[in-house]
Amino acid sequence: MLAFDRFFTSVHLMETLKFPAVGTCIKTRKDVPNFATKLSKRGEAEFLVTKNGTLCARWLDSKEVMMLSNCHEAKYTKVNRTMKDGSKEEFECPVAIEFYNKIMGGVDLADQMANVYELDRKSCKWWKKVFFRLLMSAVVNSWIAYCELKHRKTPLLDFIVPLAEALMASGKLNAQYQRHRGTGRPSKTSRSLLNVCDHLPVTNKNTTAVP
């Protein structure tokens, strides 16, 4: 069974894939059935089927969820949802959506953890976003492995800070080079950049307090 989030899911994918699959979907995507009515009450659901048999289910939870499946039927199951006051209440839910929530928990949790301390920078270069995303995914995976090896739950922030300091220290050791300005005789302003990657605050004895 394959599961996708809405970035990947499409009617064409579901109808050409040779494996059972389910995934959340964007309602404006090509060939997605058009629902005429609007869901108004939490727990309400509606089903439509494409001409090739792909099931499209939508369900109103805290917000509307749309799902495509090539292996589920238009059936309901019972799920417990948390209300605003913290209490639990039972609702009917399409089987396809309940199944998706059950098997996609690990992927959603990994995305959530990778976004807790975002490293992304504002840039028009797509490869930078990819780099920072892969870097943070690697950090989260390393944190999970560290907690398993140490048999204790270390907060993610307590893992990231020493890791960042160690990376900066490693970069500082490998970044000692001379900056030369112009050609010919070396200038007095030439200096060794010993503090590359060391962006930590330092204490200055000449600093005065601002009232």
C-alpha positions, 0 to 999 in steps of 0.5 A: 500500500502506497500513501501520498500527501497532496503534493503528489496525489492526482487522479492520473497517478491513482488510475495508472499506478499498479499498486493500491494507493491512497492520498490527500488531494487538492480539490482543484487538481485536474480530473478531480470530481467536482462536489456540488454541495458544501459540508457544514457540520463536523463529521459530514462526508461525501463520496464521488467516483471517477469514470475509471473507478477511483474513489474521491472522498471528502470529510469535514474535520476541523477543516475539510479533507479530500482523499483519493483512493484506488483501493477503498470503497465508500464506507464509514468507520468510527473515529474519536476526535478532540474537541476545543474543550479537550473532550473526545467525541466519536464521529463517522469517518470514511474508511480511506481517510481513517486508513491514511491517518493510521499509516501516514503518521510517521511521515507527517511527524517527520515533517513536523519535527523538521519544521520546528526549528526552520533553517531556511533562508529567503532566497530565489535559488531553489537549491538552497531550499532543498539543501536546508530541507535535507540538512534539517531532515538529516539532523532530525534523523540523527537526533532520533538515532541518538535518543535510541542509542542513549535510551533517553528522550533528549529535547530536539533543541538540546541536540541541535545547539551542541551540534551547531556549535560543533559544526561551527568549530569544525568550520573555523579550524578549516577556514584559516586563510589569508585575505590579500587585497590587490597585488604586489606588496602585502598590505598592512590590512591583510589579516588571517580570518580566524573567526570564519563561521564563529558567529557567537557574541563576545564580551567587549570591555569597552561596552557601556550599558544603555539606560 
